[in-house]
Amino acid sequence: MSREKLLLEQVGEVRRISGPLVEVEGISGVQMGEVLRIGGEELFGEVVALTGDVAVAQVYEETEGLNIAEPVTRTGSLLQVELGPGLLGGIFDGIQRPLPIVLDKSGIFISRGLTVDAISKEKTWAFRPVAEVGQKVVAGDILGEVQETETTTHRIMVPPSIDHGRLEDVVAEGEYSIDETVARVTSDGEEKELKLSQRWPVRIPRPFKRRLTSVEPLVTGQRIIDIFFPVTKGGTASIPGGFGTGKTVMLQTIAKWSDTQIIVYVGCGERGNEMAEVLEEFPKLTDPYTGRPLMERMMLVANVSNMPIAAREASVYTGITMAEYYRDMGYDVALMADSTSRWAEALREISGRLEEMPGEEGYPAYLATRVASFYERAGKVQVLGRPEREASVSVIGAVSPPGGDFSEPVTQNTLRVVKVFWALDTELAYRRHFPAINWLTSYSLYAEEVEGWFREKVTVEWGRLREKALDILQREDELKEIVRLVGPEALSPTQRLLLTIARSLREDFLMQNALHPVDTFSSLEKTFQMVRVILALYDRLGELLRSGTPYSKLEEHPLFDKIARFRYTRDEDVVKEIERTVGEIQELRVE
């Protein structure tokens, strides 16, 4: 009798039900994290606690109607995802069930106990071998390739479970389904069959050779991020903000425009209308880098607030595991999590029902560890296998602090881990200043690391202009207090000029319209040229002030209106226009 069949015959029974948690007794040898099938409908559950001969499983489906003494069977496997060609373009729930197929099978509501293959077993893929029979192989070696989409080549790799071995056989080039054997490897005297797909437990990070220091920025097309608060490829960033400050729009915009090859977007418990907008909008988008549909390099994990809370907790692990898989192929991957606060609330709910000792505000005492372990799966690494390749996973997580209170536990524990903090400001959002990132409270610990890249790839002036623009905005904030107390007339002409330039930086440079066809994305060259022309005007007007020109002749100069229009000028035209404008500024005279 096979081990799998034996495990499925090990039947326990339900002893107690508490919301998403089910106590099971009578199953021997069960392990933490193992998947159980619970009740007559075979609900999907994962073991989260063990006490003697009693196991507690969190169930990823609604437990209403489940009865005491219903049978429970073991599967013998940890919570895992299937990894292989066919993931790109997919829309999954928190435990990797493809939602379009679920819709066909059960309608708009997911039937309890429904089991659906994450990747189609019927579809065939054109496999092209690149490894040769008889060669020695190690974990991560590329055996062959499949053209998964028009723009992405899926690399079939030796799974991490095979440390070393010898390639005994590989199939000829042709069409194969993901369940067909395409290679056989002998490892430690045992022959193992390899398929186009592999499985991996979601709570265990996929291994790599070594972690690398990243000095290349993740270009987002958002001016305030790219110049003031950059994040690296392989970096971590947090977007905390109160209701209505634009967290979801920020994540969606970065997902559309970031210069990575693969995007994973995880909705872990946000409102259904926000996730519905993602599911409706993204399949219609065109990739700005390839001209192909954006979904050809993207995966969506959709869990909304009315789905079972346990599935919400699993969704971030499902997303990060799929991201690591494509990283192992050699791709730069960006993962967006919206929002980790809902994920933390799921942890709090499960911890409370387990009757664990609560920490601050009722969150579990291990909240900081869980948050850190998630973000630490980001990074730029040298991956396993040959040929040698470097790749990255960047993680950007939204945080939804109640009332916009950044002192609450999820925000604080996130800030201890991430290196970029994009603080969304409620006051800026109310003034319709988007993105509502507060330039006084936000920061990036990557700014110095990526400055060399910007100096080499964009301009040697990048760091100087960045510091000068930030200094003007900080000095503006100091002067605002004086203006509130005694009015602008108390300021010197030089100080009033600084306020005027700061307003131009805020309104003409930092503000971006995510829905405008041009302003939604700003290339690094356009970003540099825009801040360059504003600061050039500041320097020239300062010279005129010092030479005796009255401030009243400078504050409403027509050049300010001209600069304001650069936001809506296409990249291919704006550089020439700004060059002409800089020339005008240098020759500027005021009668």
C-alpha positions in Angstrom: 0.0 0.0 0.0 1.4 3.4 -1.0 2.3 6.0 1.7 -0.2 8.5 0.2 -3.0 5.9 0.4 -2.0 4.9 3.9 -2.1 8.6 5.0 -5.5 9.2 3.5 -6.8 6.2 5.4 -5.7 7.7 8.7 -9.0 9.1 9.8 -9.5 11.2 12.9 -12.6 13.2 13.8 -13.7 16.7 14.6 -13.7 17.4 18.3 -14.4 21.1 18.5 -15.2 24.0 16.1 -14.3 27.6 16.8 -14.8 29.8 13.7 -12.0 29.0 11.3 -10.3 26.7 13.8 -11.1 23.0 14.1 -9.8 20.7 16.8 -9.1 17.2 15.5 -8.3 14.1 17.6 -7.3 10.6 16.7 -4.7 11.2 14.0 -1.2 10.0 14.8 2.0 11.5 13.5 0.5 14.7 12.1 3.0 17.5 11.7 2.8 21.3 12.0 1.8 22.9 8.8 0.3 19.7 7.3 -2.8 19.9 5.2 -5.9 18.0 6.4 -9.2 17.3 4.6 -11.9 18.0 7.2 -15.5 16.7 7.2 -17.7 15.0 4.7 -17.1 18.0 2.3 -13.3 17.6 2.7 -12.7 21.2 3.7 -9.1 22.4 3.3 -7.3 23.0 6.6 -3.7 23.5 7.8 -2.4 22.3 11.2 -1.4 25.4 13.3 -1.1 23.8 16.8 -0.4 20.4 18.4 -1.3 19.4 21.9 -0.8 15.8 22.8 -2.9 13.8 20.4 -5.1 16.8 19.4 -4.3 18.9 16.3 -5.8 22.3 15.6 -6.3 23.2 12.0 -7.1 26.6 10.5 -9.7 26.0 7.7 -9.5 28.0 4.5 -13.2 27.7 3.9 -16.4 28.5 5.8 -16.9 26.0 8.6 -20.6 26.7 9.2 -22.5 23.4 9.0 -19.5 21.3 10.0 -20.4 18.9 12.8 -18.6 17.3 15.7 -17.3 13.8 15.0 -17.1 14.3 11.2 -14.1 12.4 9.7 -10.7 14.1 9.1 -8.0 12.6 6.8 -4.3 13.4 6.5 -2.7 14.4 3.2 0.9 14.0 4.4 2.0 17.3 2.7 2.6 20.8 3.9 0.6 23.7 2.5 2.3 24.1 -0.9 1.8 25.6 -4.3 2.3 24.2 -7.8 5.0 25.9 -9.8 5.3 25.6 -13.6 4.3 27.1 -16.9 0.8 28.5 -16.9 1.1 30.7 -13.8 1.6 34.0 -15.7 -1.7 35.6 -16.4 -3.4 33.6 -13.6 -5.8 34.9 -11.0 -5.7 32.8 -7.9 -7.2 32.8 -4.4 -5.1 32.5 -1.3 -4.5 28.8 -1.6 -3.8 29.0 -5.4 -7.1 27.9 -6.8 -7.5 29.7 -10.2 -10.6 31.8 -9.8 -11.7 31.8 -13.5 -11.9 28.0 -13.4 -13.6 28.1 -9.9 -16.2 30.5 -11.5 -17.0 27.9 -14.2 -17.2 25.1 -11.7 -19.1 26.6 -8.8 -20.4 30.0 -9.9 -19.7 33.3 -8.1 -19.4 31.6 -4.7 -16.6 29.1 -4.1 -18.1 25.7 -3.3 -16.8 24.2 0.0 -14.3 21.5 -0.5 -13.7 22.4 -4.1 -10.3 21.2 -5.4 -9.0 22.7 -8.6 -5.7 22.3 -10.3 -3.6 25.5 -10.1 -2.2 24.8 -13.6 -4.1 23.1 -16.4 -3.1 19.4 -16.7 -4.5 19.2 -20.3 -2.6 22.1 -21.9 0.6 21.2 -23.6 3.8 23.3 -23.8 6.6 23.4 -26.4 9.6 22.2 -24.4 13.1 22.7 -25.7 15.9 20.8 -23.8 19.2 22.6 -23.2 20.9 20.0 -21.0 22.7 16.9 -22.3 22.2 13.4 -21.1 25.1 12.2 -18.9 26.0 15.6 -17.5 26.2 16.2 -13.8 23.4 18.4 -12.4 22.8 20.3 -9.2 19.7 22.1 -7.8 18.7 25.0 -9.9 20.3 23.8 -13.1 18.3 24.7 -16.2 17.2 21.6 -18.1 15.1 23.2 -20.8 12.9 26.1 -21.7 9.2 26.7 -22.4 7.9 29.9 -24.1 5.3 30.7 -21.5 4.1 34.0 -23.0 5.3 36.1 -25.9 7.7 38.0 -23.6 8.6 35.4 -20.9 10.7 32.3 -21.3 9.9 29.7 -18.6 13.0 27.9 -17.5 12.6 24.3 -16.3 15.0 23.7 -13.4 16.2 20.9 -11.3 14.2 21.3 -8.0 16.0 22.4 -4.8 15.2 18.9 -3.3 17.9 17.4 -5.6 21.3 18.6 -4.4 23.3 16.8 -7.0 22.9 14.0 -9.5 23.4 12.8 -13.1 21.1 13.4 -16.0 20.1 10.0 -17.2 17.5 11.1 -19.8 15.8 14.1 -21.3 13.0 14.1 -23.8 13.3 15.5 -27.3 11.9 18.9 -28.3 8.2 18.7 -28.5 4.8 19.3 -26.8 4.3 18.1 -23.2 1.8 18.6 -20.4 3.0 19.6 -17.0 2.4 16.1 -15.6 4.6 14.3 -18.2 8.1 13.3 -17.4 10.7 15.4 -19.3 13.9 14.2 -17.6 15.2 11.6 -15.2 18.0 12.2 -12.7 19.9 9.7 -10.6 20.7 11.1 -7.2 22.3 9.1 -4.3 21.5 5.9 -6.2 17.8 6.8 -6.7 16.3 7.7 -10.0 13.9 10.6 -9.9 11.5 11.8 -12.6 11.3 15.5 -13.3 8.3 17.2 -14.9 7.6 20.6 -16.2 6.1 21.6 -12.8 7.3 21.2 -9.2 5.8 21.9 -5.8 7.1 23.9 -2.9 5.8 24.6 0.7 4.8 28.2 0.9 6.1 28.9 4.4 9.6 27.8 3.6 11.8 30.3 1.6 13.3 28.8 -1.5 17.0 28.5 -1.2 19.7 30.4 -3.1 23.5 30.6 -3.2 24.2 33.9 -1.5 22.6 37.3 -0.9 23.9 40.3 -2.9 24.0 44.0 -2.4 21.8 45.8 -4.9 22.8 49.2 -6.3 20.2 49.3 -9.1 17.0 51.2 -8.3 13.5 49.8 -9.1 12.3 52.5 -11.5 8.6 53.2 -10.8 7.9 56.2 -13.0 6.8 58.2 -9.9 9.0 61.3 -9.6 8.8 61.6 -5.8 9.9 58.0 -5.4 12.5 57.8 -8.0 14.4 60.9 -7.1 13.7 61.4 -3.3 12.9 58.0 -1.9 14.1 55.2 -4.2 13.9 51.5 -3.6 16.3 49.0 -5.1 15.6 45.9 -7.0 15.5 43.4 -4.2 14.6 46.0 -1.7 11.7 46.4 0.7 9.3 49.3 1.0 6.2 50.2 3.1 3.3 52.4 2.2 1.3 53.3 5.4 -1.6 55.6 5.2 -5.1 56.2 6.4 -8.3 55.6 4.6 -8.5 57.4 1.2 -4.8 58.4 1.0 -4.1 56.4 -2.1 -2.4 53.2 -1.0 -4.1 50.9 -3.5 -3.6 53.4 -6.4 0.1 53.7 -5.5 0.5 49.9 -5.6 -1.4 49.5 -8.8 0.6 52.3 -10.5 3.9 50.8 -9.4 2.7 47.4 -10.6 2.0 48.9 -14.0 5.2 50.9 -14.5 8.0 49.2 -12.5 10.8 48.0 -14.6 10.8 44.4 -13.5 10.1 41.3 -15.7 7.5 39.7 -13.4 4.8 41.2 -11.2 2.9 39.5 -8.4 0.0 41.4 -6.9 -1.5 40.1 -3.7 -4.8 41.4 -2.4 -4.7 40.0 1.2 -8.0 41.1 2.7 -8.8 44.5 1.2 -12.4 45.5 0.3 -14.0 43.6 -2.5 -14.6 46.6 -4.7 -10.9 47.5 -4.7 -9.8 43.9 -5.7 -12.6 43.8 -8.3 -11.2 46.9 -9.9 -7.8 45.2 -10.1 -9.2 42.1 -11.6 -11.2 44.1 -14.1 -8.6 46.7 -15.0 -5.3 44.8 -15.2 -6.3 42.3 -18.0 -7.0 45.3 -20.2 -3.7 47.1 -19.6 -0.8 47.2 -22.2 2.7 46.6 -20.9 4.5 49.9 -21.5 7.8 48.1 -22.0 6.8 45.4 -24.4 3.5 46.6 -26.0 1.9 43.3 -25.1 -0.9 42.7 -22.5 0.5 43.4 -19.0 -1.0 40.2 -17.6 1.5 38.2 -19.7 4.1 39.0 -17.0 1.8 39.2 -14.0 0.0 37.0 -11.5 -2.8 38.1 -9.2 -3.7 36.6 -5.8 -7.1 37.8 -4.8 -8.4 37.5 -1.2 -10.9 40.1 -0.1 -12.3 40.9 3.4 -15.4 38.7 3.2 -13.3 35.6 2.3 -12.3 33.2 5.1 -9.8 34.9 7.3 -7.4 31.9 7.3 -7.1 32.1 3.5 -6.2 35.8 3.9 -3.3 34.8 6.1 -2.0 32.3 3.6 -2.2 34.6 0.5 1.0 36.5 1.1 3.0 33.3 1.4 1.4 31.9 -1.8 2.4 35.2 -3.6 6.0 35.3 -2.3 6.6 31.7 -3.1 5.5 32.2 -6.8 7.7 35.3 -6.8 10.8 33.3 -5.6 10.2 30.7 -8.2 10.5 33.2 -11.1 13.4 34.8 -9.3 15.2 31.4 -9.4 14.8 31.5 -13.2 16.9 34.7 -13.2 14.1 37.3 -13.4 13.7 40.5 -11.4 10.3 40.2 -9.6 8.2 42.8 -7.8 5.5 41.8 -5.3 2.8 44.2 -4.1 0.9 43.3 -0.9 -2.4 45.1 -0.3 -2.5 45.3 2.6 -0.4 43.6 5.3 -2.7 45.1 8.0 -5.5 42.7 6.9 -3.0 39.9 7.0 -1.9 40.9 10.5 -5.6 41.0 11.6 -6.0 37.4 10.4 -3.0 36.5 12.6 -4.7 38.3 15.5 -8.0 36.4 14.9 -6.3 33.0 14.8 -4.1 33.8 17.8 -7.1 34.9 19.8 -9.0 31.7 19.0 -5.9 29.6 20.0 -6.1 31.4 23.3 -2.4 32.6 23.0 -1.1 35.3 25.2 -1.8 38.6 23.4 0.7 41.3 22.7 0.1 45.0 22.0 -3.4 45.8 20.9 -4.4 42.1 20.9 -1.9 41.1 18.1 0.1 38.0 18.8 3.4 38.3 20.6 5.1 36.9 17.5 3.8 39.6 15.1 7.2 41.2 14.7 8.8 37.8 13.8 6.1 37.0 11.2 6.4 40.5 9.6 10.2 40.2 9.5 10.2 36.7 8.1 7.9 37.8 5.2 9.9 40.9 4.2 13.2 39.0 4.6 12.2 36.8 1.7 12.9 39.9 -0.5 16.4 40.5 -1.8 18.9 40.3 -4.7 20.6 37.0 -4.8 22.8 34.6 -6.8 20.4 31.8 -7.4 21.1 28.1 -7.4 22.3 26.2 -10.5 23.9 26.8 -13.8 24.3 29.0 -15.7 25.1 31.5 -13.0 22.4 34.2 -12.7 21.5 37.0 -10.4 17.9 38.0 -9.7 15.8 39.8 -7.2 12.4 39.9 -5.4 11.3 43.4 -4.4 8.5 43.6 -1.8 6.3 46.6 -1.4 3.6 46.4 1.2 0.7 48.7 2.0 -0.2 49.2 5.7 -3.6 50.4 6.8 -3.2 51.9 10.3 -6.6 52.7 12.0 -7.1 56.4 11.8 -3.8 56.9 10.1 -2.0 56.3 13.5 1.5 55.2 12.6 2.3 54.3 16.2 0.1 51.1 16.0 1.9 47.7 16.1 1.7 46.6 12.4 3.2 49.9 11.1 5.9 50.0 13.8 7.0 46.4 13.3 7.0 46.9 9.5 9.2 50.0 9.9 11.8 48.0 11.8 12.3 45.7 8.8 11.8 47.7 5.6 14.3 50.3 4.4 11.9 52.6 2.5 9.1 54.4 4.2 6.6 56.2 1.9 4.3 57.9 4.5 0.9 58.8 2.9 -0.4 62.0 4.4 -4.1 62.5 5.0 -3.8 66.3 4.8 -2.1 66.0 1.4 -4.8 63.7 0.2 -7.6 66.0 1.3 -5.8 68.8 -0.7 -5.9 66.4 -3.7 -2.1 66.3 -3.8 -1.3 62.8 -5.2 0.7 60.8 -4.7 0.2 61.9 -1.1 3.7 60.9 0.0 4.9 63.3 2.8 8.4 64.4 1.8 9.2 65.5 5.3 8.4 62.2 7.1 9.3 59.7 4.4 12.8 58.3 3.9 14.9 55.8 1.9 17.9 54.0 3.3 18.8 53.1 -0.3 19.4 56.6 -1.5 23.2 56.6 -1.1 23.5 53.0 -2.4 21.8 53.8 -5.7 23.4 57.3 -6.3 26.3 55.8 -8.1 23.9 54.1 -10.5 22.0 57.3 -11.2 25.3 59.2 -11.7 26.4 56.7 -14.3 23.1 56.0 -16.1 21.3 59.4 -15.9 23.4 62.4 -14.8 26.3 63.2 -12.4 24.1 66.0 -11.0 21.5 63.6 -9.6 22.6 63.6 -6.0 23.2 67.4 -5.9 19.8 68.2 -7.4 18.1 65.7 -5.0 19.6 67.3 -1.9 19.0 70.8 -3.1 15.3 70.2 -3.8 14.8 68.4 -0.5 16.5 71.3 1.3 14.1 73.8 -0.3 11.1 71.8 0.7 12.3 71.4 4.3 13.1 75.1 4.6 9.7 75.9 3.2 8.1 74.0 6.1 10.1 76.0 8.6 9.0 79.3 7.0 5.4 78.3 6.9 5.2 78.7 10.7 6.4 82.3 10.4 3.9 82.9 7.7 1.1 81.5 9.8 2.1 83.8 12.7 2.9 87.1 11.1 2.1 86.8 7.4 4.3 86.5 4.3 5.1 90.3 4.4 7.4 89.6 7.3 9.7 87.5 5.1 12.6 88.7 3.1 12.5 88.7 -0.7 14.9 85.7 -0.7 12.6 83.8 1.6 9.6 84.6 -0.4 11.3 83.4 -3.6 12.1 80.1 -1.8 8.4 79.7 -1.0 7.5 80.3 -4.7 10.1 77.7 -5.9 8.9 75.2 -3.2 5.3 75.6 -4.5 6.5 74.9 -8.0 8.4 71.8 -6.8 5.2 70.6 -5.0 2.6 71.4 -7.6 4.6 71.1 -10.9 7.0 68.3 -10.0 5.9 66.1 -7.1 2.2 65.9 -8.0 1.3 63.2 -10.6 -2.0 62.2 -12.1 -2.2 58.4 -12.1 -5.1 58.6 -14.6 -3.5 61.0 -17.1 -2.0 59.2 -20.2 1.2 61.1 -20.0 1.6 62.3 -16.4 1.1 58.8 -15.0 4.7 57.8 -15.8 7.8 59.9 -15.8 11.1 58.5 -17.1 14.3 59.1 -15.2 15.5 61.6 -17.9 12.2 63.6 -17.7 12.4 63.5 -13.9 15.9 64.9 -13.9 15.1 67.6 -16.5 12.1 68.8 -14.6 13.8 69.3 -11.3 16.8 70.7 -13.2 14.8 73.5 -14.8 13.0 74.5 -11.6 16.3 74.8 -9.7 17.9 76.6 -12.6 15.1 79.2 -12.4 15.6 79.4 -8.6 19.3 80.2 -9.1 18.7 82.8 -11.8 15.9 84.6 -10.0 18.1 84.6 -6.9 20.8 86.4 -8.9 18.3 88.9 -10.1 17.1 89.6 -6.6 20.6 90.2 -5.4 21.3 92.6 -8.3 18.3 94.8 -7.1 15.3 93.5 -9.1 12.1 93.8 -7.0 10.5 90.5 -6.0 7.2 91.7 -7.3 8.5 91.4 -10.8 9.7 87.8 -10.3 7.0 86.0 -8.4 4.5 85.7 -11.3 7.0 85.3 -14.2 5.5 83.5 -17.2 8.3 80.8 -17.0 6.4 79.3 -14.0 3.4 78.6 -16.2 5.6 77.1 -18.9 7.3 74.8 -16.3 3.9 73.7 -15.0 3.0 72.3 -18.5 6.1 70.0 -18.6 4.2 67.4 -16.5 1.9 66.8 -19.5 4.6 66.8 -22.2 5.6 63.5 -23.6 9.1 62.2 -22.8 10.3 62.4 -26.4 9.4 66.2 -26.6 10.1 67.4 -23.0 13.9 67.2 -23.1 14.2 69.6 -26.0 11.7 71.9 -24.6 13.4 72.0 -21.2 16.8 72.6 -22.9 15.3 75.6 -24.6 13.7 76.8 -21.4 17.0 76.5 -19.5 18.6 78.7 -22.2 15.8 81.2 -21.7 16.5 81.2 -18.0 20.2 81.8 -18.4 19.5 84.8 -20.6 16.7 86.1 -18.4 16.5 89.8 -17.8 13.8 91.8 -16.0 13.3 95.5 -16.9 
